[in-house]
Amino acid sequence: MAVTSNRRSMLRFTAAAAAGTLFAGCAAPQQGAPKPQQPAGSGTPAAQLPAGTKFKEAPMLADLVKAGKLPPVEQRVPSSPRVIKPNESVGQFGGVWHRAYSGLSDYVGPGKLMEAYLIKWDAPNPNTLGLANNVLDSWQANADTTEYTFHLRPGTKWSDGTEVTTEDVQFWYQDYMLMPEIIPTPNFTIRQHVGDDWKIAQLQVVDKNTWKVTYAAPNPLLPILMAKSGGGLVAGPAFLAPSKYLKQFHPKYTDVNQLNQLATSKNLPGWQALWGTAGDQRGPIPFWFINPDLPVLHAWKTTVPAPGDPHVMERNPYFWQVDTEGNQLPYIDRVEHAFYQNSEVLNLWVAQGKIDEQGRGMSAASYTFYKENEAKGKYKVYRWRSASTETYFPNQNTDDASLKALFAVPEFRQALNVAINRDEINKLIYNELGRPRQASPVQGSPEFDADFVTKWTEYKPDLANQLLDGMGLKRGADGIRRYPDGRPIEWVVQHTSLPGSPANDQHEFVRRYWEAIGLRVTFTYIERTTYNVNDQNGDMQMGYWGFDRLSVIKADPGRWTGTIQDGPWAPRWGNWYAGAPYKKEEPPADHPIRQIWKLWDQTQQTADEATRNALFKQLLDIHKQAPYVIGVVGELVAPYIVTSNFKNFGDGFIADDTLRDDGLIKPEQFYFQK
């Protein structure tokens, strides 16, 4: 039976159909067992406009129309816009939304507020999750999901007023995604690992608003993969790029000497760097965060680029969404992100009432502080739940051969795990607002496994010492264990935890726990951009990051396959498998990671849901039996600061990168009550 979606109703291809069951139980962690899960296909219908509804717009845009600087709203909104039902009430236009960011590497925070994906998650309440057409008007898949047909909303326009058509689709496919000088390796939207080879999907343009994509093997998870990762330019949709603008910077359409001259003027080595480095899509041309001239489909577009203080985004006059009364969204005129360098400054701004709504950068460890200052700052603390675990990642591919050999031994990783007093960390650092746990699926996830949560997490320092003694790792006079050649066993953990953050306190606790069993560890702070480069290439001994994406895991299993490098347990192997343009190594023929990859390939290409779920469980069980990472505390309360007159926010939702954090509940319909 073919899968079909249209704008008349919520996608029946919900997270339930894609992941095996509907994600439920997203409330605060102390609530207990998840609520009963919804049946596949449940969900609320998409909102509709009453017949005869006339479009309305923000006063600032109406003034531009009157001045002849902007077409009427009827000419700016598509004939079938996405209709958003406000969470609480139809909003009021206007206002400046004040937030904070930590610099160029912190683009994800602003980006999640307005990601323009073809398909997006839809969460009408904390316990219901589905998919909704977003940029798309509708889509269909054939019975075995080897062919998808996508339909644009007719009349959709880029932020510069240029119409979005399949010319943009053709450019994205042929001149961007299949241009190795720009994108060395195409992404998941058109690339499949079939058998022992990678296959590229074929594109067919049908008409101005319709295109088909044909895959070499079934691709049933494509909709949830796109809802999580988009697949296009950063924060943009797969299969679409503003071709009219970008052709000015492409050697197929513009003289390459001119492009090289432009690159030189920006202190870049060549025209390719205008587009980014090694396919990261964050060059000065295609990256919305630093290029105000780039046409976008976002609710707001950059007017003051990063690293501006503040970074500023203003409403997109051609945005293609309206509310149930025909008001063109977004309600809020402008979003400003002020720059901060440490957690103390951010907390001070919260207490001073300088943050209107934000969860990014807020910590469960500061929850009491936030609550104590609610009245002073004129805000309310909302409690979401994090689908993440604070985690340390021993690098199986580190250049230190001796350390690499230790990290490869399950007993050594087990010793690192049981040496940590997670209850103490949860109590003293996180005020018991989390759960001591292993990095594993969270409650409510289709893959939740209570036994996995506690795997090697009980505090047993005596057992840790026994395991290390059993490996022949004897202590020296200073109490530090030695390699057979007499060198002390020591390593460096690289992290991006800002000064004053609870994570820094956690690092000190962990350092002491590991030193108590004879292991010397140094924790080193590095800026996130440097961290990214180091972990992409496997140039670190151990990394610290949140093991997130623990809700709808099939939408992004990269933590488990080793292909998300910021959790560097096997970055070079992951690069080899994915064909990533960084340092890579082929894993041993008998290493379990090969079975992990095989199971993921089979999961993606299995149409039968029950078989697909069983295959994916086998993949997770490999990690469960001998964890490659050291999870500490997870499912923390994720506090959101929301000022008193900020409306249409919601409480009790899941905070997870997979679900796009506060982007899950449609920030375009947030508003300030006057």
N, C-alpha and C positions, 0 to 999 in steps of 0.2 A: 504494500500500500504506500503510495507516495505521501510525503510530508508536505503540507501546504500551510502558508501563512498569508493572511491579508490584513488590511488595516481595520477591518470590522471587529476583530476580536483579538484578545491576547493570544500569543503563540501557544498552540497546543503542544508544541515541541518544547516542553518546559524543562527545568533542571531535573525534574523527576524522570522524564523520558531519557534525558541525556546521561544522567548520573546513576540511575537505577532506582532512586526514590527521592522524594522532595526533601530539600534541606529544611529542617524545622528546629525548634528549640533554641532560638537565638537570644533568649533573654539573659539577664545577669547570671553569673556562675553560681551564686548561692541558691538559685531557684530549684535546683535538683534535676530530676530526670527530664529529658526533653518531652514536649507535648507530642501526642500521637501525630504521626506523619500523614501528610495529605496524600490522597491518591494521585497517580499520574494524570496529568491533563487538567488538574484543578487550577483555578486562578480567576482573577476578576477580568471582565471584558474591558477592552480599551475604551477610553472616554470618547464620546462623539459630540460634535457640535449640533445644537438644535437647528432645524431648517431655517434658513433665512438669517442666520447669525452674521453680523457684519464685523469685520476685523477692526480692532482698536490698537492703539500704539502708545508708547511712552511720550509724555509731553516734549521731551528733548528731541525726539524724532519728528513729532508733529510740527515743531518749529522749523526743522530743516526742510520738511515738505513745503511749508508755507513760503519759505525763502527760495524755493526752487532748487535746493541742493540735494534733494532726495526724492525718488519716485514715491507715489502714494503706497500705503501699506498693502493694498490689494495686489500691487505689482511686485511686492517684495516677498510675499509669503506664497508658498506653493499651493496649488489647487487642492491638495489633500495633505495639509500639514499634520504633524503629529500633535494630537490633542492630549494635553496633560491635565489630569484631575488633581487639583491641589490637595496636599495632605490634610489640611484643616479647612482652609477658606480661600476664596479668590483674593489675590493680593492687591497691593497698592504699588504703583510705579515710583521709582526714585531711590535715592540713598547711595551711600558709599559703604561697602562691606570691608571692614578692617580685619586683616589677618597678619600672619608673620611667616617668614621663610628664612632659611639659613644659607641662601646663596645659589649660585649657578647649578650646583648638583641637586638642589632641592626642587626641581621642576615638577616632580610627580604630585606634590601637594596642590599647587594651583591647577595642574593639568587634570586631576581627577574631578574637579568641579565642573568640567565642561567637555569631557571626552565625547567626540562625535563619531560613534561607532555605527556600523550598519545595523547591528542588533545589540540590544543592551539588556542587562538584568532589570527585572521589574519586581519590586518588593512592596506591595500595598500595605503590608503589616510585617512585624518582625518574624512571623512564623510561616510566611508564604513567599516563595521565590519562583519566578518564571522568567521567560524571555519575552521581549517586546520588539516590534519593528521600531527602528529609530530613524536613521537616514533613509532606510528602505521603506517603500510603500507596501511591498509584499515580497515573498520568495517562495519557491517550491523546490522540492528535491524528488528525484525519482525513487523507485521502490528500494533500491539497494544503496542509495545515497552516493552514487558515483557521479551524479550530475545535479548541479544546482542552477536554478534560474533566478536572477535577482532583478527587481524592478525599483527604480528610483521614484521618489515623489515628483511628479511632473512640475516643473517650474522652480525647483530648488535652486538657490543661488549661493555662490561663494560670498564672502563678506565684502568683496569689492563690487558686487552686483553682477558678475559674470555667471551665466547659467551653468549648472552642473549637468553634464551629459556623458555619454559613453566615450566621447573623445578623451575625457579625463580618465576613464577606465583603461582605454587602450594605451594611453601614455604611461599610466601607473604600471601596467603589466609589461609592456615591451621596452620602454625607455627608462624605466626606473627599477622595477624589481628584477628584470632580466638583463640589467646593465652591470656587469661585474665590477667595472671601475667605480660604480656608486654603491651597489649592494653586492658584496662578494658572494653571499649565500642567500638565496631567496628564503622568505620565511614560511611558516606553517600554512599560510592561506593557499599557496600553490605548490607546495613541496611535500611529498610523501616518501617515507622510507618503506619501500615495497621489496620484500625479499632481502637481497643484499645490496640493493641499489636505491638511489633517490630518483624519484620521478617528478617531472614538472607537469602540473595540470594545464590543460589547453583552454584558451579563452575564445569565445565566439561572441562578437557583438551582434545583437539581434536588431535593435533599433536605437533611437536616440536615448531611451530610458531603460533599456533591457539588455542584459548580457547573460551568457551561460558559461559555466566552468565545469569541465569534465576531468575527473580524477582517474588514476590508473587502478585504484582499489576503493572499496567503500570508505566513506568518510563521515560516519554518523555523528561524530563529536564536533564537527566544524562550527555549528552555531554557538555552542558554549565556549569554544576556544576563541571565537571572535568577540563574544560578549565580554570576555576577560581581557584579551590582549589587543583588540582592534585589528591590528595587522597592517595598518597603513603608515603614513607619516606619524610622528609622535603625537599621541592624543587624537589621531584622525582615523578615518575608516579605511578598511581594506578596499582595494580595487579603485580607489579614487585619489587623484592628486590634481591640484590646480594647474592644469597643463599650460594654459595661456601664459601664466606668470613664470612657471618653472622652465619653459622652453628657452627663455632668455639666458639661462645659465647651463644649458645642455649642449655639448659639442655637436650633436646631430643637427641642431637648429641654429647655433651661434658659433662664430669663428672661435676656435680654441685658443688662438693667440690673445684675443680680447679677454677670454675667460681667465687665462693665466695671468694677464696683467691685473685683472680684478683681484685674483687671489694674492698676488704680490702686494697690492695696496692694502690688503688685510693681514699681511705678514703670514701668509699661508704658502706652503710649498708648491701647490699646483691647483688646477681647477677642481680636481677630485675632492680636495679638502673643503671646498665651498659647501659640499654636500654632507661632510662629516668624516669621521675617521673609522675605517674598517667597518663601514656599514652601520654606524651607530645612529645615523639620521639626525645628528645634533650639530650640523654645520651651520654657518651663518645664513644660509639660504633656506633650507627646508624646515628649520626649527622655529616654531611659533614663539617660543620663550624669549628668543633674542632677535627675532626679525619681525618688526611691526608691519612690514610691507607684505608679508606672506598672506594670501587669501586663505581663510579658514571657514569651517562650518560650525565653530564653537559658539556658545552663547555669548561669550565675551572675547574680544581680541586684544592682544598686547598693544599698548600705546607707549609705555615706557618700559623698555626691555631690561631683562636681568643683565648685569647685577645691580640694576637701579635700586635705589632706596628712597621710596618704595618702588617695587615692580608694580606696574599699573595695567589693568585690563578694563576696557570699556565695552558696553553692549554692542553686539553685532546687529546693525539695522536690518540685515537680511536673514535673521535667524528664522528657522523653518518650523518652530513650535509655537502653539498657542494654548491658552487655558480653555476651560469649558465655556467661557463666555466670549471667546474670540480675541482675548487680549494677547498680543504678540509678546512672547517671553524673550528674555528674562525680565523679571520685575525690577531687579536691582540694576542701577545705572552703571556702577563702577566697582571694581574689586582692587584693593590695594594690599600688597604684601610688604610689610616693613622688614628690614633685615635685622637678624639677631645672631649673635655669635656664641652665646652660652645659655644654658637652661635657666640660670638665675634671672637673666634679663627677660626671658619669655614669661616666667612666673610673675615677675614684677608687673609686666604689662597686663597680665590677666587680672591681678589684684587692683590695678589702676583703672580697669574697665576699658582698656584699649583694644581688646579682642572682641569682635562681634560674634563670630562663630568659628570654632576650630577644634579639631581633634588631633591633627598632626602635630607632633612635638610634645603633646600633653602626656603625662605619665601617671600610672596608677600610684606610684610612690609619692606623688604630690597631691593625691586625692584629698587628703585631710586639709592641706593648705588651700586648695581650691574651694572646699566647702566652707572653711572658716572665713573666706573673703567674699562669699557670694553677695552679701548685703552691701559691702563696701564697693565692689566692682559692678554692682547692678546686673548680675548675670545669674544663670542657673547651670548647675553641673548635671549633664545628662550621662547616663551610664549605658554604654554599649559594651560588647564583649569581644575581646581580641581573639581571632582565630590564628594565634601565633604562639610560639614558644621561644623564650630567650635561649640561645643555643651557641655552642662552640663547635667549630668544624675542623677537626684534624685533617690536614691536606694529604691525601693518599699519593699525591704527585709532587710533594716537596722535593727540592733539589738536594736536601740533606739526606744522603742515602741511609745513614744510621737511623735518623728519626723516621724516615719513610718506612723502614723495616718495622719499627715499633708500632707506628700507627696502623700498619697492616694486620697486626695481631689482635684478634677479638678480645683476648684476655687483657691486653693493655688498655683498650678502649673501655672495657668493663670496669677496670680499676679506676680510670678517670671518672667514670660515672658514679660509682658507689662511694667515692671519696668526698663527694659534695653533700653538704647538709642543706638540702632544698627547703626543708621546713623552716630552718633558721633564716635563710635568705627571704623566703616568702613573708615571714613574720617581721623581720627587722628592717627590710628594705621596701617591701611592697605592701606592708600593713595587712597581710593576709587577704589581699584583694585578687590573688591569683591561685593557681593550683600547682603544687610541685608535680612535675610530670616530665615524661620523655617527649621528644618531638614526634608527634603522632596526630592523627585526625582528631578534631575537637568534637565535643558532644553536639549531636544534631547532624553531624556529617554523615552521609551515606556509608562512609568507611570507618565510622567510629568503632574502636576496639578497646574496651576497658583494660584488658591485659597488656596491650601495647603501651598504654598511658604509664603504667608502673614499671615497665621493663627496665631493670637495672637502675632504679631510682632510689631505692632504700639506702639510707646513710649507714654504711658499713666500712669504716676505715680499716678495721682489722682484716676484713676480706680483701680490701684493696691492697694492703701490704702483703697478704698471702699470695695474691695473684702475681704481684711484681717479684716477690721472692721466688716464686715458682718459675719465673722466666730467667732466673739467675742474675737479676739486676741488684747488685749489692750496694750498700751505702758506703760512702767515704767518711772520713773523719768529720766532715762538715755536715753530715746527715743527708747529703745529696747522693742519689744513686748514680752508678757509673756504668758506662758501656764496658764491654770486655777489655777494650784497650785503655781503660782508665779515665777517659773523658767524662765529665759530668753530663748527665742527661738534662738538657735545658732547651727551651725554645721560646719564640716570641709569638704572642697573640696580637694581631693587628685588628684595630677596631675604629669606629667613627663616633664613639660615644662622646658627646660634648662635655666640656668641663662643667661640673656641678650636677651632672645627670645621675639618676639612680643606677644606671648601668655601670658607671665608674665604681660605685660602692660595691656592686655585685662582683666586678672584676677583682677587687681587693679581697673579698671573701674567698673567691675561687682560688686566687693565688695562694692564700694561706692554706686552704684545704689540700691543694696539690703539693705544696712544700712540706706539709705534715707527713705525706707518704713518700717523701724523698725526691720530688721532682721540682726543678727550678724553672719558673715561668715568668716572663716579663710581658707586661701589657703595654702596648704602644699605640697612641692615638695618631691617626693620619686623616687628612681631609678626604671626603668621600670620593672625589674624582680620582685621587691617587689610589685609594682603596680599590676602586673599580678596575683600574688598570692592572694593579697587582693581582687581584683575584681572577680577572679574565685570563691572565697568562699563567696562573698557578704559582706566582712568585711570592708566596707567603708560606709560613710553616703551619700556622693555625689562624683561622679567622673567626670573628664574632659577628653574628647577625641574628635577626629574628627568623626563625623557621616558620614562615607564614604560608599562606595558600592552603590552609588546613580545613577549609570548609567544603567547597565543591572541588575536590582535588583533581578530578579528570579534566577540569577546565584549564589546569596549569600544573602538571606533575613535575615540572623541572627541578624542584628541590630533590625529588626522589631519583630522577634520571641523571643528576649531576650536570644538567645543562644550564642552570641558573648559577652564574659564577659567584654572586655575592655571598653564597653559602658554600665555600670552596672545599667540599670534601673530596671531589674528584674532577677539578676543573679542566685539566688537560685531556683526560679521557672523554669528558663531556664535549670538549671542543672537537675531538677526533670524530666522535659519533655524529655530531650535528654539522660538521664541516665549518665550524666557526673560524673566523680569520685571526686566531690568536695561537699561542703556543699549544701544541697538541701532542699527545702520545697515544699509541695503540695499547689498550690494556692486555694483560696476559690472556691467552686463549681460554683459560679455565676460571677467570675471575667472575664472581657473581654479577658484576655490572653488565656483562654481556647478556645474561638471562633477564635482567631488569629491562634492558632495551628491547629484547625480543618480545617480552610480555607487553610492553607498552605499544610496540608496533601492532601486535595482535589485538590489543584492546581497541586501538583506534580504528581498526579495519574489520571489526566484528559487528555485524548488524544486529545479531540477537542480543538483547539486553542482559539476560541472565548469564549467558556465556561471557559476555564482556565484563560483567561485574566479578565473575569468578576469576578471570584472568588477572584483573587488576588487584584483587585480593592477594593473589600469589606474589605479585610484584611487591606489595607492601610487606608481606610476610618475610621477604628476604631481609628487609631492613629491621623488622621486628626481632628476628632471631639473633642478630648480631649488629646492633645499632652502629652506624658509621659516624654518628654525631653524639654530642653531649647536650641534651636538653635539660633545662634547669627549672624554670617556672613559666607557666603559660596560662592561656585563657584568662588573662588579666582583665580587670575592668578597664575599659577604654573610655576615659572621661572626655566629654565634649563640652566646651565652654560656649554657652549660648546667651547672648545679652537679652535683657528683659523684653525688648520690643522686636525681637527677631522671630519671625513666625514661619510656620509650615515645616519646622524641624520635627524629628520624631525620636522617641526613646526606645531602648531595648534591642536595637538592631545589631547585627554582626559586623565587626570591623575587620575586614580582611582585604588584602590587595586583590584577591580574586574577584571579590564583589565590589571593588573600587571604593571602599570606605564610605565617606559621606556622599560620594558621587552616586551611591546606590539609591538615594532617596530624592534625586532630581533637584539639584541646587538651583536650577533655573526658576523653580517655583518658590524659593525662599523670598521673603520680603520683610521690609521694616514697617511696622504699624505706626502710623503718624498720630 
